[in-house]
């Protein structure tokens, strides 16, 4: 049975995830992460995709992508295919780098978008305390906080306006969500966490701690 086609309509937002085959690392050195960013820049130039948040971990990545003109499938085919070829060439090996095609869940509400931004930037909690998340070099958090210039392929204005700029981002990522923001996003967070846990593309190991990280 063939795989269903990817949703690729213009104007949509997606949380995009992929991880290494057999849970192996896909980023071995800093140069690999730089190369991945270079390819995202190419995808932005060719297909118009906008990355609004990202986090590159050792064996997986997360992207919050807006697609003003569609083109997500073409963009991720470019990024994933070229990256895998270049990594294999550098390491002197062949075969797949990623487990399979990327997972993309539509982001269809402001509350859900906030929860995705929070989750993406909190991924390094696996090895960093919450008050040191801004020290992680390979996410967009430092850009939102003003510690790094905004690359041409990244947009921060939409999310920054929604959450209240750098101060709002620091509050959102660094601690629990409470008050009005909690009531606005909780239903979306729960639904999204459940979707990740049951999605076979990610597998059960990748979903460990999802609810804790999103809802804590």
ABEGO torsion letter per residue (X at the ends): XBBBBBBABBGBBBBBBBBBBGGBBABABAAAAAAAAAAAAAAAAAAGBBBABBBBBAABBBBBBBBAAEGAAAAAAAAAAAAAAAAAAAAGBBEBABABBBBBBBBABAAAAAAAAAAAAAAAAAABBAAAAAABAABAAAAAAGABBBBAABBAAAAAAAAGEAAAAAAAAABBBBEAAAAAAAAAAAAAAAAAAABAAAEAAAABGAAAAAAX
